[in-house]
C-alpha cells in the first residue's frame, strides 16, 4: 500500500491485488484492515507534528522526516483528508453493521438483499481504493510548502470525500432498512416461541442472541458454542449486571451446582446469564461488573452482552415479566419451549429436586410436600442430611430478645441432660447465633420462606404451609418474645411439626423438666405437644403388666397424655 502508484490505472491494479490478498476475510474485515493500515501510516506522520511545539524530540523527528510543523501551511489539505477518512470510517461502520445482521434467523426479499450486497461490495472496493489514493498524498504532504501542489492535492481529496459521502448516504439507508425488517421479524418470532415447533433449543437460542458469531457464550474465559446446550434444559437468568441483591443468586448456585445430593442431573440443565442494563447503552461500571461476575461464577453467560439486539432486550423487558432490578429465571426445555416464566422461587425451595423446573413440576412438588423440616431446612443447614438419617429432632427458635434466648438455651441444656436428644438452632430476623454459627444459613432460611410465600400466592393457595410461613415472616417481635418450631428432621407429615410462641415455649420446657425421669423415652416434639395439654383434675391409676424393658417404657395418661409416675407392685 505504501509503494507509489503512477496514475489511476496503477491504483486500480493495486486495489485488485489487495482484494486478492484479503480474499479469506469477510467484507467488513477487509475494510477495517485497510483503514488500520491507513491510520497507522498517517498517525506516524501527524503525531510528531501535533507534539512538535511541546516536545523537542517530536519537533526533531518532524524535521528529519521533512514534515511541515506550521499547521497553517497544510490546513486545507488536512481538512480534505479528514473529510475523506471520516467518510471511509462511516462506510466501514455500515459494512460492519450489515455483516453482523442475523440473516440466518429471518427470511428477507432476495432481490432487496441482493441489491444491498452489491452496494456493500462496491463500498468495500471504494474504501480500499480511497485508502490507496490517500497514501499517494504523502509526497504532497511533505512538500506542503509548494502552494500549487498543496491546493491540487486538497482538491483531489475533497472530490473523493464528497463521492464517498454520497455512497455512504445511500448505503446507510439500505442497511437501516435491512436491519428494521430483520428486527421486526425477530420480534414476531420471539412472541411466537411456544406456538412454533422446534426440533431442539438451538433455533430459539440463536434467535435470542441474534449474532453471527458461533461462539456467543462463555463460561469463565472459555468460549462456548450454543450447540453445547443442545438437549439441555436452559435456565435463563435475567438480572442487572451488578447482580443485586446477590444473596438469592448465590443460594441458587448452591442449590443447583454445589449441593451434595446432586448426582448426574446437573448434566441435563445449565444456567445461562443474560445481564440487562438499566438503559440502552452499557456504562463502563456495568461492563466491569459483568466481567467480574462472569469470570467468577460457574454459570454460562452471554459473551459481550452489550452487542445484543435492542429488539431482543425490548422483548425481554416488555413481553416477559422482567422488572428492572428483580432477577428472574425463565426456563426453556430441550425443545426450545418456555415452560416456566419464573422458576426462581422453586429453585430456592427445592433446588435440583425441582428439575425440569416447569410449572407442572412445581404443582407435583407441592402435592408431595407439606409443612415439614425438609421444606424449611433442606439444602440450608450443612448437617441437616446427617440429622435426617439419624432421625434427630430439631428445635428452631427465633427472637430479638437475648434474655429469652438465653433462657431457652439454658432450659434446653437441662432437658438434654435428662436424656432428650435434639439440635437447638437460634435464628433472628437478620442473623443466626447457634452453636454451629451459621450466619449464611440464616439469610438462606428467610429467603426460602419468602420464596414459599410467593409460590403459594402465585397458586392462590392458602393452606397450612402458607399460614405458618406468613406467621413467621410477619411475626411481631415487639408483642411476643420469640417463636419455636420443633420436629424431626425426617418428619414428612404436617402434624409432626409443632410451632409455639415464645412465652408458651418456656412454660412447656419447664413443665418437661418437672416431669423428670418419668418423661424419659419421650421424643422432644412429643413432649412439647403433651405439655400443652391440661392435667387431669383427679389422680387415677393404671396397672401395666411387667414386660422385659418396661423400666424404660413411658406410660401416658389416656386423658391428658402426660407421663405418669411409676410404682412397682408385687402380687
N, C-alpha and C positions, 0 to 999 in steps of 0.2 A: 504493500500500500504506500510505502514511503518512496518508492522508486519514481522518478519523474516520468510523466506521460507527455508525449508530444501530440497535442491536439485531441479533439473529441473522439476520433476513431480509436485511439490507443486507450482512452479512458473506458470506452465501451468494451474493448477486448479484455482489459484488466478486470472489469466488473464481472464478466462471464467466468474468468479464471477464478475469482473469489467465490462465486457460486459453486463452482465445481469443487473447490477446496472445502466448502462448508456443506456439501450435499448431505452429509449424515445428520445434520442438525435441523430442528424444526424451524419454521419461518420466523418465529419471534426470536429464537436463539441466534439466527443469522444476523438479524438487525442489531441485537444487543451486543454481540461480539464486535461488529464493525464500529458501532458507536463507542465501545470501550477503547478500541484502538485509536479512534479519533480524539477522544477525551484525554487519553494518556499522552498523545503527542503534543496537542496544543496546551495541555496543562503544564507540561515541562517547559514550554516556551513562555507562557504568560505568568507563571508563578514567580520567576525571578524579577520580572518587570513590576509585578504587584508589590514585591517586598523591597525593591531597589532603594526607595527613599528612606527606609527604616533599618535596612540591613546591608552593611558594606559588602558582605560576601555575595549576597544576591545581586548587588549592583555590578560586582566584578564578573559574575557569571553571565549577566546580561550583556556586558561589554564584550566578553570573549566570544559570545555567540552572535555578535553583531545585531543585537536586538535593540529596538528603539526604547529609550527609557521615558521620554516625554509622551504622556498619553495623548496630548493634543495632536501629535503627529500621525497617529493611527486610529483616532476616534471613529471616523466614518467607516473605515474598513472593519473595525472591531464590532460596530453596531450591525453591519451587514452580516458578519459571521455569526453573531448571536441570533439574528433572525433565522438564519438557515439551520443552525444547531437546534434551536427551540422547535422549529417545525419538524425536524427529523426525530426529536425526542417524542413529540406529540404523536407522530405517525407510528413510532415504535410502540408506544403505550397502547394504541388502538390494536396493533397486531398482537401484542401480548394478551390483551383482553379477549380478543377473538379466539386465540388459541386455547384459552382457559375455559371457554364456554362448553358446558356439558352436552354436546350434541348426541352422545350415546343414550341419554335419558329421554329424548324427545324426538318427534318427527316433524321437521320443517319442510317447507316447499323447496324441492330440489333446485328449481330454477333460481329462486331468490338466494339460496345458499351458494349456488354456483357463481352467480354474479359477484357476490361478496368475496368469495375465494379468489376470483380473477383479480379483483382490486387489491386484495391482500398481496398476491404475487407481484403486481405492478408496484405497490407501495414499497415492498421489500427491495425490489430492484432499484427503485429511485433512492432509497436510503443508502444503499451500498454505493451507488454511482455518485451521489451527492457527497458522501464521505471522501471518496477518492478526489472529487473536484475540490473540496476544501483543503485537502492535504497538498494539492498542487499550488495552493496560495502561499505556502511557506516562503518561497523565494521573494514574493512581493512584500511579505511581512517584514523580511529582513532589509528590504530596500524601501522602506516606507517613506524615507525622506524624498524619494522621487515622486512628486505630487501627481504627475500624469498617470504613472503606472498604478499608484495607490487608488486614484479615482476609478480607473478602469476595473481594477480587481474588486473594488467595493461594489461597482455597478453589476458585475457578473454575479456576485454573491446575492445581491438584492433581488435580481431577476430570478435566481434559483430559489430563494426563500419564498417569494410570492407564489411560485409554481407549486412548491411543496405545501404551502398553506392551503391552497385551493384543493389539492388532493386530500389533505387531512380533513377538511370540512366535509367532503363527500363521503370519505371512508368512515369517519366518526358517526355520521348519520346512519349508515348501513349497519355498523356494528351495534349501535344502540338499538336499532330495530330488531336485530337478531336476538340481542340479549333480552329485550322486552318480551318477545314471543316465547322464548325458552322459559323465562321466569313464570309466565302465565301458565304454560303447560305443566311445569313442575308443581306449581301451587295446586292446580286442579288434581294432579295425580296424588299429591300428598293427602289431600282431603279424602280421596277415594281409596286410601291404602287398604282398608278392610273390605272393600267391595270388589277389588280386583283379585284375581287368582295368581298366586306366586308359587313357583317351584321351591324356592328357598328364600332366605332373608337377604340374599346378595343384591337383588334388584332394588329393594327398599333402602338398604344401606347406601348404595351408590346414589340413589335419588336424594337422600338426606344430605349427603356431603357435597354432591354435585361438583366434583373436581375431576380433572383429567388424570391426576397423579394416582397410580395404582396403590402406592403406599400412603394412604390417607390417615393412618392411625399410628400410635406409638405406645409402647409400654416401657417406662423409664426412657432410656435413649434408643431402644431398639425399635426400628420401623416395622410396622405390621400392615399386611395387606388385608383387605376386608374378607378375602377368601378364607382366612384363618378362623373367621367367626361362623363359617358355614355350618349348618346343622346344630347351632347352639342357640340357647335362649339368651337374648340380649337385654340387660337391664340398663336402659338409657338414663343416666343420671344428669339431670338438668339443674344447674346451680350457678351462682355467681363465681367468677374466677378466684375470689378470695375464700370460698368455701365457708362462709359464716352463716349460722353457727356451725362449728366444726364437730362438736361432740356427737350429734346423731350420725354423721357420716363416718366417723371413726368407729362408732358402735356397729354400723352396718358392715364395715370392712371386717371387724372382729367376728361378726356373726357369719359372714359368708366365706371368709378366707382363713381365719385363724382358729376357728372353733375346733376343739379336739374331736367332736363327733363327725366331722366332715371326712368322708372316705373318697369315693370316686365321683360323687355327684358334681363336684366343683368343675369337672371337665365338661359338663353339659351347659354351663352358663358363664357369662362374663359381664362385668360392669364396664360400661362404656360412658366415659365422662364427656359431656358436651357443655363447656362453660359458656354462659351467655352474659355479655357485658351489659352495663347499665344503659349505655347509649349505643348508637350505631357504630361509633368509632371507638376502638380499643385505646385505653390510656397506657402509658408506659408502666404504671403501677400494676394495672391488671395483667399485662403481659408478664411482668416479673412474678406476680403471684401464681399465674398459670404455670410458668416454667418451674417454679419451686415445687408445687404440689404434684405436677405430672411426673417429675423426676424423683419424688419421694414416696409416693403411694403406689400400691401394686396394681391398681386398676388400669384399664386401657383408656387412652384419651385421644381426642382429635388432634392431629398434628397441624400446627398453625391455624387454630380456630378463627383467627381474625380474617382468614380468607374465605370463610364460609359464606354462602349466598345470603344476601339480605332477605330474599324471599323466604328461605328456609327458616331463618331466625324469626321473621314476622309470623310465619305459620306456627312455630313453637309457642310464641307469645300469645297468639290470638285463638288458634284452634285447639291447642292443648291447654289444660288448666295451670300453666306455669304463671306464677306470680313473682315479680321481682323480689329477690332476696329469700324466697322459700324454695328450698331444694325439693325435687320430686323425682320419682323413679318410674319411668314408663317402661312396661315390659313388652317386648316383641318376641313372639315364639319363633321356632326354627323355620317356619314357613313365611315369615315376614308380616304376620298379623299382630296388631296391637291387642293384647289380651288383658291388660290392666293399665289404666291411666295413671295410677299412682300406687305403687306397691311398697312405698317407704315404711308405712306402719306395719304391714305384715312381716317385712324383713326384720324390723326391730323387735317384733313379738316372737316370731318363730325361727328366724334365721334360715339356715339351709333346709330346714324341715318344710318351709313354705314352697319349695320347688314344685312345679314350674312357675310359681308366683302369679298365677292367674286369679281372676275374681272367683272362679269356680273352686279353686283350691282353698281360697280364704273361707268360703262357705263350708267346705269339708272340715277345715281345722276348727271352726267354731262349733261344728256338730260334735267333734271329738273332745274338745277341751272345755272344762268348766272352771270354776273358781278353785285354783289349786296352787301349791307351792311351785310346781313346774312352770305354770303360766307366769308367776311373778319373778322367779329366780333363774330359770334355765338359761344358761349362756351368760349369766351375770356374775354369780359367785364362783370363783375358781374351784372351790371344794365341793360344790353342790352335787356334781356327778357322784363323788365318793359317798356323800351323805345319803343320796338316794339308794345306792347299792347296799349301804349298811343299815338302811331303814331308820336313820337318825331323825329325831324330831327337831324342829327349828322354831325359834321364837324371835320374831322381828318386832322391835319396838321403835317408835318414832316420837320424838319430842324435842322441844326447845328449852325444856325445864331441866337443868342439870341436876337439881336436887332430886327430882322424881326419878331421873335416870340412875343416879347413884343408888337410890333406894331399891329400884328394880334389880340392879346388878347384885346388890348385897343379898336380897331375898333369893335371887337365882342361884347364887353360890351355896346358900344354905340348903336349898331344895336339892341341888345336885349332890350335896354331901349326904343327903338321905337316900340316894340311890337313883334318882331320876336322871336320865341322860337326854340332854338337848343342847343345841347350839344357840347362844344368845347373840343377836345382831342388833346393833343400835343405829338407827337412821334418823337424821334430821332432814329438814326440807332441802338443805344445801350441802350438808357434809355428812360423813359417816365416821363414827368413832367406835370401833369394835375391837375385839382382841386381835383380829386379823388386819385392822387398819386399812380397809379397802375404800379409800375416798372415791376412786373412779367408779366402783360398783354402785355407790350411792347415786351418782349422776345417771348411770345407766338404768337404775331402778325407776327413777322418776320419769325418765324418757319413755320407758316401756309403759308405765301407767298412762301417760299422755297418749301414746300410740293405741293402747287398748281402748281408751275412751273414744278417740276419733274413729277407730274401726267400727265400734258399736254404733256410734252416731250415724256413720255412713250407711249402716244396715238398718237404721231406725229400730234398734233393739234396746229394750230396757229391762234386761234380766238381772240376775243376782251379780254377775260379773260387773256389769255396768254400774249397778248400785254401789257395790263395795269399792270399786276404783274411784268413783265420783266422791265418795265419802272421804277417801284418803287424800285425794287431790284438793278437796275443799275443806279439809279438816281445820277447825278453829282452835289453834293452839292457845288462844287467849282464854277460852272458856274451859277447855279440858287440858289436863297436864300432858296428855300424850295418848298413844294408841298401841295396841299389840295385836299381832297375827300369829297364831300358833297352829302347827300342823306337822305331819310327817312329810319328809321330802318326797316320798313315793306316793303320797295321797293323791288320788285322782277324783274322788267323789267330793262334791260341794260340801256335804255335811261333815267331812273330816277336817275342815278348816274352821278355826274359831277366831273371830275378831272381837276384842274387848277394849273399851275406852280406859283411860289411864287410872282413875280412882278405883274403878271396879277391879282392875288388874291387880293392884296392890292388895286389895281386900281378899281376893281369891288366893293369891300366893301365900298370904299369912294363914289363911284357913288350911291350906295344904300342909303348912309347917306344923300346925296344931294337931293334925291327924297323926303325924309322926310315923312310926313304923307300921301303923295299920294301913297306910296307903302304899306301902312298898309293893311293887308289882304292877301298879297302875302306870299307864303312859302319861306323860305330862299334858298332852292335849286332852285326854280323857279326864284327868284330874281337874284341869281348869274348867271343863264343861260341867263336871259334877259339882264343883264348888259353887256354882251359880244357883243350885237348887236349894230350896228352903229345907231345913232339917225337920224330921218328924216331931210332932208335938209330944208324942208318948213313946217311951222306950219299949222295945219288944225284942224277942229272942228268936234266933233261927238256929236250928240244930242241923249241923252238917256232919255226916259220917266221915270218919277218918279215912284218908287216902294217902298213898305214898306221895310225898311232896306237898302235902296240904299246908305245911308251915309257911310256904311262900305264896299260897293262894290268897287272893283278896276277895273277901265276901262283902258285897254291897247290899244296901237296903233296897228292897223292891219298890218302895215308895219314893224315897228321896235320892236313891242311887249313891249315897255316901258310904265310904268304907266303914265297916262295923268292927268294934273291939272284939278281940279273940279271947275266949276262955276254954280251957280244956276240962272236960268232964269224963269221969270213968264210970262205966256201968258193969 
